[in-house]
């Protein structure tokens, strides 16, 4: 079974929020979200603002924004958040999985 990478009202809301929070993002990498399967939403943000920051620092920039502005059921469905600088995109295994996900069993 393949992942549908479905855009929903939830994922569009996530993208809109992140686009507002990261207006300085690289042109090719707007914040992106999709529903991977009925129980999982995946999110990616690419920003120069992550440069020099570790995973915890990057997470602190994004997690509270999502958790505090999304309904609890949406927040609980987010299972993958990929936070990269533009220079990391091409080498990131998590970005490869985000762009070309393994088939979902759901």
Backbone as CSV, one residue per row, in Angstrom:
resi,resn,N_x,N_y,N_z,CA_x,CA_y,CA_z,C_x,C_y,C_z
1,UNK,0.844,-1.177,0.000,0.000,0.000,0.000,0.895,1.247,0.000
2,UNK,0.610,2.223,-0.827,1.419,3.427,-0.883,0.780,4.548,-0.084
3,UNK,1.609,5.460,0.368,1.107,6.615,1.104,0.399,7.553,0.137
4,UNK,-0.664,8.176,0.608,-1.420,9.071,-0.256,-0.892,10.496,-0.229
5,UNK,-0.151,10.858,0.799,0.388,12.216,0.933,-0.720,13.246,0.770
6,UNK,-1.797,12.995,1.427,-3.016,13.764,1.264,-2.935,15.132,1.936
7,UNK,-3.381,16.137,1.206,-3.559,17.475,1.762,-4.973,17.536,2.320
8,UNK,-5.100,18.032,3.536,-6.394,18.146,4.199,-6.515,19.545,4.783
9,UNK,-7.670,19.840,5.340,-7.843,21.132,6.021,-6.809,21.268,7.139
10,UNK,-6.514,20.168,7.829,-5.513,20.192,8.900,-4.129,20.531,8.363
11,UNK,-3.728,19.863,7.295,-2.375,20.096,6.778,-2.249,21.481,6.160
12,UNK,-3.324,21.958,5.545,-3.289,23.324,4.997,-3.181,24.356,6.117
13,UNK,-3.838,24.100,7.242,-3.736,25.007,8.387,-2.307,25.022,8.929
14,UNK,-1.699,23.867,9.013,-0.309,23.769,9.472,0.601,24.547,8.529
15,UNK,0.453,24.336,7.234,1.278,25.041,6.248,1.088,26.548,6.337
16,UNK,-0.145,26.992,6.470,-0.422,28.428,6.562,0.257,29.028,7.790
17,UNK,0.126,28.373,8.918,0.730,28.850,10.155,2.255,28.929,10.023
18,UNK,2.852,27.891,9.493,4.307,27.871,9.360,4.800,28.862,8.307
19,UNK,4.035,29.065,7.249,4.392,30.083,6.256,4.406,31.472,6.876
20,UNK,3.478,31.734,7.786,3.437,33.030,8.466,4.598,33.172,9.445
21,UNK,4.955,32.095,10.109,6.029,32.114,11.100,7.411,32.113,10.454
22,UNK,7.530,31.528,9.279,8.798,31.458,8.550,8.669,32.157,7.195
23,UNK,8.420,33.475,7.172,8.247,34.171,5.893,9.544,34.285,5.093
24,UNK,10.671,34.093,5.752,11.976,34.240,5.115,12.523,32.917,4.586
25,UNK,11.656,31.948,4.397,12.089,30.623,3.943,12.641,30.677,2.514
26,UNK,13.477,29.693,2.165,13.952,29.619,0.775,12.777,29.371,-0.174
27,UNK,12.794,29.985,-1.323,11.690,29.904,-2.273,11.270,28.501,-2.665
28,UNK,12.209,27.597,-2.780,11.894,26.231,-3.192,11.361,25.365,-2.059
29,UNK,11.384,25.874,-0.847,11.061,25.036,0.309,10.061,25.694,1.245
30,UNK,8.878,25.930,0.746,7.820,26.412,1.626,7.524,25.335,2.661
31,UNK,7.147,25.721,3.888,6.751,24.694,4.856,5.688,23.771,4.242
32,UNK,5.828,22.502,4.531,4.966,21.512,3.904,4.444,20.529,4.949
33,UNK,3.205,20.107,4.747,2.606,19.099,5.615,1.686,18.225,4.777
34,UNK,1.624,16.957,5.123,0.685,16.061,4.461,0.269,14.969,5.429
35,UNK,-0.882,14.403,5.165,-1.354,13.273,5.953,-0.782,12.021,5.301
36,UNK,0.106,11.362,6.031,0.785,10.165,5.550,-0.151,8.961,5.549
37,UNK,-0.980,8.876,6.562,-1.995,7.827,6.663,-3.065,8.325,7.631
38,UNK,-4.104,7.560,7.908,-5.180,8.063,8.760,-4.737,8.478,10.169
39,UNK,-3.592,8.000,10.620,-3.143,8.287,11.980,-1.896,9.166,12.043
40,UNK,-1.441,9.691,10.910,-0.141,10.346,10.904,-0.078,11.539,9.955
41,UNK,0.423,12.657,10.488,0.711,13.847,9.688,2.216,14.078,9.750
42,UNK,2.789,14.427,8.605,4.213,14.741,8.526,4.382,16.208,8.148
43,UNK,5.404,16.838,8.751,5.639,18.273,8.570,7.121,18.484,8.270
44,UNK,7.394,19.447,7.347,8.789,19.821,7.075,8.893,21.339,7.014
45,UNK,9.939,21.860,7.674,10.264,23.278,7.607,11.730,23.392,7.253
46,UNK,12.029,24.185,6.226,13.407,24.473,5.831,13.614,25.966,6.045
47,UNK,14.629,26.313,6.843,14.861,27.716,7.164,16.320,27.965,7.512
48,UNK,16.824,29.110,7.084,18.161,29.545,7.489,18.217,29.801,8.988
49,UNK,17.061,30.040,9.610,17.024,30.321,11.047,17.443,29.119,11.887
50,UNK,17.512,27.938,11.282,17.963,26.746,12.003,19.483,26.609,12.009
51,UNK,20.178,27.403,11.227,21.644,27.300,11.131,22.276,27.491,12.510
52,UNK,23.209,26.606,12.840,23.924,26.687,14.104,23.131,26.193,15.303
53,UNK,21.924,25.711,15.077,21.084,25.226,16.174,21.018,23.701,16.132
54,UNK,20.983,23.091,17.295,20.845,21.635,17.349,19.376,21.258,17.242
55,UNK,19.097,19.960,17.260,17.716,19.485,17.081,16.773,19.989,18.168
56,UNK,17.257,20.055,19.397,16.411,20.523,20.499,16.054,21.992,20.296
57,UNK,17.030,22.807,19.956,16.773,24.233,19.731,15.816,24.448,18.564
58,UNK,15.998,23.701,17.504,15.095,23.794,16.350,13.681,23.395,16.755
59,UNK,13.589,22.300,17.485,12.283,21.815,17.932,11.576,22.866,18.781
60,UNK,12.306,23.517,19.659,11.708,24.541,20.516,11.135,25.693,19.689
61,UNK,11.702,25.950,18.533,11.211,27.020,17.659,9.879,26.662,17.008
62,UNK,9.601,25.380,16.854,8.442,24.946,16.068,7.383,24.222,16.895
63,UNK,7.785,23.359,17.792,6.821,22.528,18.504,5.777,23.339,19.264
64,UNK,6.215,24.333,20.024,5.248,25.101,20.822,4.269,25.848,19.918
65,UNK,4.746,26.331,18.788,3.869,27.005,17.834,2.758,26.060,17.380
66,UNK,3.134,24.859,17.000,2.152,23.884,16.546,1.235,23.434,17.683
67,UNK,1.833,23.062,18.800,1.040,22.531,19.912,0.055,23.564,20.453
68,UNK,0.468,24.822,20.516,-0.383,25.860,21.102,-1.425,26.412,20.135
69,UNK,-1.317,26.099,18.839,-2.224,26.677,17.849,-3.027,25.671,17.050
70,UNK,-2.860,24.412,17.370,-3.610,23.367,16.665,-4.538,22.655,17.634
71,UNK,-5.639,22.142,17.132,-6.472,21.295,17.997,-5.652,20.101,18.492
72,UNK,-5.946,19.640,19.687,-5.195,18.533,20.295,-5.150,17.302,19.385
73,UNK,-6.262,16.970,18.739,-6.287,15.773,17.887,-5.377,15.930,16.667
74,UNK,-5.223,17.139,16.179,-4.291,17.370,15.062,-2.861,17.258,15.557
75,UNK,-2.548,17.928,16.673,-1.195,17.886,17.229,-0.783,16.438,17.509
76,UNK,-1.686,15.649,18.042,-1.356,14.262,18.376,-1.108,13.409,17.139
77,UNK,-1.625,13.808,15.992,-1.410,13.065,14.752,-0.074,13.389,14.081
78,UNK,0.603,14.438,14.518,1.894,14.783,13.916,2.942,13.820,14.451
79,UNK,3.454,12.981,13.561,4.418,11.958,13.967,5.825,12.224,13.453
80,UNK,5.966,13.146,12.509,7.281,13.459,11.960,7.346,14.957,11.689
81,UNK,8.371,15.610,12.251,8.630,17.017,11.970,10.099,17.106,11.564
82,UNK,10.337,17.459,10.308,11.690,17.564,9.759,12.053,19.046,9.723
83,UNK,13.139,19.412,10.417,13.562,20.798,10.531,14.992,20.916,10.020
84,UNK,15.151,21.548,8.857,16.442,21.580,8.164,16.820,22.980,7.716
85,UNK,18.127,23.181,7.530,18.595,24.368,6.829,18.600,24.021,5.339
86,UNK,18.619,25.023,4.456,18.675,24.723,3.016,19.864,23.845,2.633
87,UNK,20.994,24.024,3.298,22.191,23.238,2.984,22.059,21.766,3.387
88,UNK,21.161,21.456,4.294,21.008,20.088,4.783,20.017,19.259,3.970
89,UNK,19.199,19.904,3.174,18.106,19.214,2.490,18.583,18.046,1.637
90,UNK,19.572,18.263,0.802,19.978,17.221,-0.150,20.635,16.018,0.514
91,UNK,21.193,16.183,1.706,21.892,15.085,2.384,21.061,14.421,3.477
92,UNK,19.895,14.957,3.760,19.093,14.468,4.881,18.298,13.217,4.506
93,UNK,18.537,12.145,5.235,17.759,10.922,5.026,16.301,11.132,5.422
94,UNK,16.067,11.932,6.450,14.685,12.207,6.853,13.962,13.018,5.782
95,UNK,14.667,13.907,5.109,14.040,14.642,4.024,13.706,13.709,2.863
96,UNK,14.581,12.767,2.596,14.299,11.786,1.539,13.047,10.987,1.882
97,UNK,12.915,10.591,3.138,11.718,9.858,3.572,10.483,10.762,3.487
98,UNK,10.633,12.043,3.815,9.516,12.979,3.733,9.039,13.109,2.289
99,UNK,9.975,13.254,1.364,9.633,13.447,-0.040,9.188,12.166,-0.742
100,UNK,9.760,11.043,-0.354,9.451,9.748,-0.984,9.206,8.719,0.125
101,UNK,8.058,8.808,0.782,7.827,7.966,1.955,7.707,6.487,1.628
102,UNK,8.164,5.701,2.589,7.953,4.274,2.479,6.459,4.004,2.573
103,UNK,5.983,2.952,1.978,4.537,2.665,2.012,4.038,2.502,3.450
104,UNK,2.865,3.054,3.673,2.215,2.943,4.979,1.465,1.617,5.048
105,UNK,1.433,1.044,6.210,0.693,-0.205,6.402,-0.731,0.054,6.847
106,UNK,-1.082,1.334,6.997,-2.459,1.677,7.402,-3.299,2.057,6.215
